């Protein structure tokens, strides 16, 4: 995620008590089954569920109902310091639908933006009661369906990976763990988590001037982040963010304020936003990818040797809507070519936009790939932006820059559309629905009846070599063969059809 201050802090004191678990509300995780797919063309259901992030939960006295935290302020009696606060306070179970507007139905998860006094939410995919589902996606693909027809400017329905601990950081100071949604971290090295490592983050806590439910403590926690999807119906981006190391931060290490590019993590990331890359007709209501109806998003993590032991060299994006494969838009920015994220693309983009290239200095795609190989946790959220109005995603950003300058225009929304007070008032009923989550071998999670080429000057023209009578050849990254496949079996120049498995071949 882009300029998002959220979460975490560490304290140094060891205490006899850990982060406590309340018993006033039963914790029942809504089921959200996913599917693991193989090159044999089969997918197996995984009985996954979702858990609410601990930061949203009721935090109260361990032997009563007194709030340890109200609005954006800690109770001074229960929480005079981190150790005492940790011993006195407990996280409790959650009423997912009633309090937070979180519901599941079959393989679909719906997140409502405002429910009563609650604003936004974040959940994680669980493998079981004590561990998150871990995704190791090198030489794999990840797909899901999204319906964001009711998600306007200033909002973000996000699906992303964070290098969190599988058990949520269970330890002598954290008794809650993944079952209660603990252990969050991301590349923004956020400070607004109430607990980190099972210890209260109330030291140096300052309530937010614009958000009555949030504040920040002295510390942050950093980790690698792969934003597979950050979007509303007007704009979308996918973005890897790399950290030179993970863990607790303070001061310069966190990259706060003027130290943004001196911290452990690349906060900007290397983003592919079709609107920002010059194609303003690609994604949106009535556009090539029509956000007025549901569609499938496919992300492929390609390695140098096409195996899970290789080095990540490319992150590809494909869409499927109404049975038709839609290749990602191609860059129309001068000096930047391609329709996928590679190190060459990132370097060229940073130069063209005049941006600081902290992505490459933190490790680039190889660094992102290392995290994907170790395993990452899936987060799904809906949120508004109290720091930058979501303008970095769907509007002109920086807001005082010329929209005609390279890289400044990111979407069609106005530079006043993301004000949180306005958004929370006028867009409170907005929601996003994620469904049909699948992961597995390249080409195994989706099917199609047709394909479109990348739009823009970088796309390859279709041509039919001698002997092909099936019409136009398939575009780069499109399917070109496999058992049961009936489409074009040749590839547009200069690409050739490469076999991934007996059920899927792709133009590369």
Secondary structure, DSSP 8 states (H G I E B T S, - for coil): --S------------SS-BEE--SS-----B--EEEE-TTS-EEEE--EEEE-GGGS-EEETTS--BSEETTEE-TTT-SSHHHHHHHEEE----HHHHH-EEEETTEEEEESEETTEE-EEEEEESSSS-B-EE--TTEEEEEEEE-TT--TTEEEEEEEE---TTSS-BTTBSSGGGGT----BTT-----SEETTEE--TT-EE-SS-TT-EE-S-EEE--EEEEEEEETTEEEEEEE-BSS-EEE-GGGGT-GGGTTTSSB-SS-EEE-TTTTT-TTSEETTSSEETTS-EEEEEEEEETTSSTTS-EEEEEEEEEETTEEEE-----STT---SSB-HHHHHHHHHHHT---HHHHTTHHHHHHHHHHH-EEEEEEEEE-TTTTTHHHHSBSSTTS-TTSTTTB--SS-TTTT-HHHHHHHSTT-EEEEEEEEEEETT-S---SEEE---STTS------TT--SSS-B-TTSEEE-TT--S--SB-TT--EEEEETTEEEE-
